[in-house]
Amino acid sequence: MQDSHLFEYAVIRVVPRVEREEFINVGVILYCAKQKFLQADIVLNKEKLSVFSGTADIVAIENNLEALKRICNGGKESGPIGQLDLASRFRWLTAMRSTVLQTSRVHPGFCKDADEKLKFLLEEQVL
């Protein structure tokens, strides 16, 4: 376990009709403090979303998902939230909200390579 680092992740969900609480998993956001890692990996299946909800604004959803990725990356182009430290950005991104774009509860684990774990979780939870 010495080579393993604590990480936290949440599944990113699209909830087209919030009042129905039905959702599609579209990505994973992973934070590992020891590896100074905060990244989201997203795969939006537009066809599946269109079948699931014919009224979903796919362009707006795509824009919001891109904004989430920019906040993970940080920098001036990511706005004021993107200027925060990694832990604060992760907490802000995974805060519970009642919108079309939501995350699951945060789950902990241990990994050797945060990037590899993110790929694994995307495969497991989304694809």
C-alpha positions, 0 to 999 in steps of 0.5 A, spaced: 500 500 500 506 504 500 505 506 493 498 507 493 495 514 494 488 516 496 483 518 491 476 521 491 471 520 485 464 522 483 460 520 477 458 525 472 451 525 470 446 528 465 439 529 469 434 531 463 428 532 467 430 533 474 423 532 477 424 525 475 431 524 478 432 519 472 440 520 469 445 518 464 452 517 466 457 521 462 463 521 465 468 521 471 471 526 475 477 524 479 482 528 485 488 525 488 492 530 492 498 526 493 499 526 485 496 533 484 491 530 480 484 533 478 481 531 471 474 529 468 473 524 463 467 525 459 463 521 454 457 524 452 453 519 448 448 524 444 444 518 441 442 515 447 441 522 450 436 523 445 432 517 446 432 518 453 430 525 453 428 528 446 427 535 449 434 535 452 438 541 450 445 537 447 449 543 445 448 546 452 449 540 456 456 539 451 458 547 453 457 545 461 461 539 460 466 543 457 466 548 462 467 542 468 473 540 464 476 547 464 475 548 471 479 541 472 484 544 468 484 551 472 487 557 469 485 564 467 480 561 462 476 557 467 474 563 471 474 564 478 472 557 480 478 555 476 483 559 480 482 555 486 486 550 489 485 543 486 481 540 493 477 546 493 475 546 485 474 538 486 469 540 492 465 545 488 464 541 482 462 535 486 457 539 491 450 537 491 446 541 486 439 540 483 441 541 475 441 538 469 448 536 470 450 533 477 455 528 480 454 522 484 456 522 491 464 522 492 467 515 493 474 514 496 479 509 494 487 507 493 491 507 486 498 507 484 496 512 477 490 517 478 490 517 470 489 510 469 484 509 475 480 515 471 480 511 465 478 504 469 472 508 472 470 511 466 470 504 462 466 501 469 461 507 470 460 510 463 462 506 457 
